[in-house]
């Protein structure tokens, strides 16, 4: 926003929101609202069946990242300085929410509220710190099952909560992740065991070995 004029910034934001919104609809989701340069979406009855909504949300997230990669290439070829740094992250959480018209009588909007909504927002913020483009909650990972591949990242106590939760990076569809990535993910998760147990030397050695590779 510091480098672009009003027309350029508006064009960039509209293109970005289009790129991240389309995969939501294609995966059966509902785009709830735009918050600055973020899009909030939800899945679940009556729009999507409960057994598939976690998979659908992950499928949308993968589609969003692919769309951003394509958009980045186009921006670099067109006009945007430092387009190689243009990116986005996604946070996904699964759980019970309250859906309905929220707000004063004069300006109510349909939305969802609840702990899962707050957790998804916190995971979106955490994704930047962990260097992962898509971060999901343990409930999401369990609901998806074997349809996709995940790597456990950490146990995280998010702001506003006193209970640590396991968080995972979404790596891709189960039939589309390279064996080398699967191997690194397994070694990373193995390194978490001594970390959780308080054996910091063993954890440091395991993570150092990963960095060397």
Rosetta blueprint (number, residue, H / E / L):
1 X L
2 X L
3 X L
4 X L
5 X L
6 X H
7 X H
8 X H
9 X H
10 X H
11 X H
12 X H
13 X H
14 X H
15 X H
16 X H
17 X H
18 X H
19 X H
20 X H
21 X H
22 X H
23 X H
24 X H
25 X H
26 X H
27 X L
28 X L
29 X L
30 X E
31 X E
32 X E
33 X E
34 X E
35 X E
36 X L
37 X L
38 X E
39 X E
40 X E
41 X E
42 X E
43 X L
44 X L
45 X L
46 X L
47 X L
48 X L
49 X L
50 X H
51 X H
52 X H
53 X H
54 X H
55 X H
56 X H
57 X H
58 X H
59 X H
60 X H
61 X H
62 X H
63 X H
64 X H
65 X H
66 X H
67 X H
68 X H
69 X H
70 X H
71 X H
72 X H
73 X H
74 X H
75 X H
76 X H
77 X H
78 X H
79 X L
80 X L
81 X L
82 X L
83 X H
84 X H
85 X H
86 X L
87 X L
88 X L
89 X L
90 X E
91 X E
92 X E
93 X L
94 X L
95 X L
96 X L
97 X L
98 X E
99 X E
100 X E
101 X E
102 X E
103 X L
104 X L
105 X L
106 X L
107 X L
108 X L
109 X E
110 X E
111 X E
112 X E
113 X E
114 X L
115 X H
116 X H
117 X H
118 X H
119 X H
120 X H
121 X H
122 X H
123 X H
124 X H
125 X H
126 X H
127 X H
128 X H
129 X H
130 X H
131 X L
132 X L
133 X L
134 X E
135 X E
136 X E
137 X E
138 X H
139 X H
140 X H
141 X H
142 X H
143 X H
144 X H
145 X H
146 X H
147 X H
148 X E
149 X E
150 X E
151 X E
152 X E
153 X E
154 X E
155 X E
156 X E
157 X L
158 X L
159 X L
160 X L
161 X L
162 X L
163 X L
164 X L
165 X E
166 X E
167 X E
168 X E
169 X E
170 X E
171 X E
172 X E
173 X E
174 X L
175 X L
176 X L
177 X L
178 X L
179 X H
180 X H
181 X H
182 X H
183 X H
184 X H
185 X H
186 X H
187 X H
188 X H
189 X H
190 X H
191 X H
192 X H
193 X H
194 X H
195 X H
196 X H
197 X H
198 X L
199 X L
200 X H
201 X H
202 X H
203 X H
204 X H
205 X H
206 X H
207 X H
208 X H
209 X H
210 X H
211 X H
212 X H
213 X L
